[in-house]
Amino acid sequence: MAFKGPAYVKTAWNFEERPVASAKLNTWDDRIEAALELVCLLLNLAWGGGNGVLRGATADDLKTVAKATPGLSVEVKPGWAFINKFPFKIAATVETPEVTPPETNNRIDLVQASLPSWSITIKQGSEAASPSPPNPDTDCIALAHLYLRPGMTVIKNADDSSNGYIIDVRAFL
């Protein structure tokens, strides 16, 4: 198992910069990686194991919300999660790119936390008379569904029958 995302990056040494032989240093570096993997696993198990958002001081940890000035993008609040037993953190509010409204039928897009890039991404769903949301990508967890309608101009926190709206789908540990 190797670390994913920026949780831990192996040391990169250049030739003649090492105070010890490279064979010893590489062994030491691998031991640190194994120890950090164990710490992550134990922390994940302490919170019940599995994938999900850690509850912090507020109920807004990694919550997807409409922007103060509504538009076709949303914001994800800061917070921590575990994805495949590895820690994931967003330190500041992240604004997503704007979504394109569907043309003929409704569509459900997925707001997901991506472990490999430690970022928030939107996975586009398919237009349908009765749409269903896409599944999260590998090493990602679902944070929210965006229910989008043809002709919409903004995404809101609640359904107003004419615009897009956010459905919170966070799983908590």
C-alpha positions, 0 to 999 in steps of 0.5 A: 500500500502506498500513500495517496495524495499529499499526505506523505511524500517520500524524500527525494535526495540528489547524488552526493547530498546524503549524509549516509549510504543510499541503501540505509536511507531508502530503508529508513524512508520506507520504514517511515512510510510503513509507520505512517500507513499504520497510523492512518489505519489506526486513526481510521479504525478509531473513527469506526473505519470506512469512508466518510467525513469526520464530524468536527466543531461544526455541522458544515465539515465538507458541506456543499452550499450555494454561493452567497451570490448564487450562480452556477457553481457551489462552495465546499466548506473546509473539513476532514475525511477518510477515503480508503483509510487515508486522511483527506483535508480541505483547509479553506472553502473551495469554489467549484467550476460552473456547471453547464445546465442540461438542455432537454431533461433534468440531470444530477451531477456529483460533487466528490472529494478526490483523494489522489489530487486532494481536490473537489471535483464535479462528475457530470451525470446523464440527462433523463426524464428520471435522472440518477446520480453517477457513482463516485470515482475510484478513491473519491467520496460523494459529498453532494448531488446537484439536481439540475434543470433545463433553463436554470440560472442558479444553484440554491440550497433548497428546491424552488421548482425552477432552479438547480439545488443541492442534496447533501449526501455526506456519510459521516464517521 
